[in-house]
């Protein structure tokens, strides 16, 4: 489902060129759940944005379901995201002029899905916010906005779901509910799940865990006595 070959990311700063990601190669199978963990500034969110086609690699290749993101322009990447990808942003990225219900409906409307309002209302209920559908983002708490953002990502039943700290703004009760929703979608719809998190418990619910450190990616392999790291392939 996801295949990367020697992808890198560099940016130009006032002090010169900065290498954010070292050459990275790894694959994610269809229906697999993968957690990317690591310290702040290690490159986790940058990698997630590249995989989702929200940013472009400096070098290397990324394939989503066989389609080469690295060869696409922004319009083509946007079309691919609309067809195959859901993304849960850490900063919510809700449209302030739309209600919670309208924010959730938006991807379904763009995709031309039938009865988007009914579908949005059902999924709003799933995340425990049926009573908040007519409220605007500035009328919602941070945790409520996060749940709206998650519902919006779910609505099109994406083949691949990327999530950047999906439970970072939630209390323990709501975190557990959202985690259950993420893995329910992953298991019942065979949705490939790739998430960035600081939450070790959430990461351990995934089938695989990858560690980012200073732009380098390694896979975490645990045995009964210790934790070993090997280069992700």
Phi, psi and omega in degrees: 000315176237130178223128178237145180227107173050047180280141176226163174219126177233147174229155178261127179242177179295340180260007179117194183280135180243125178270110181274318179238130171282166181306125184234133175225124174196163180237152172231126181282157176301132179082359181279152174246128186226131175253136174249119183241165180151168182290159175301137180085004182278346179113006184299307183293326176299314179298316181299318179296323178294316181297326181274357181077019177276344178217165182251143177289153172281320177215162174096185187227140174232128177242128172248115181050041176087350182267132184275102179300324185295341180262002186260151170273178185299320180297319180291320178295321179297320179295319179295318178299318180297328182277326193232344195240139166244146182223127176254113183274142177297326182263019174072304180058042176278150176279116189294335182273359179249148175290171177303314180298317181292323176299318181290322180294331192307309180297325180293322178294316179298322181281354179073027180287151178288141173048057183298329181294316178297317180297318179294321179295319179297316183285331173297321176294321180301325181265012173077026183233028181303329183277357185245012186299330183264008178269148178272159183308321182287356175259002182249151174288169178301317179295322178292320177297322178296319179292325174296317180298321179292317178299319179299321180290331182283333199299330182267007184049061185295151175290327180231129178243119175257138183222123180257104183050061187294340180245013186295336182249019185246152173283174188300318182296312181287329176300315180297319180297315181292320176301316180299320179296317180302314184281335174295314177298317179301314187277316186281327182255003182057034179283130175287128185242122176233120183228150172256132182205152169262356185272107183297323179296318177296315180301322183287345175284344179280156180291329179226152176231129178245142183250127173259133176213117178051042176082003179251143183247129175229156179261136181270123177238121183254138170236189188290339187249330183202180178246126180246152178242136176229156180297130182290133177225000000 
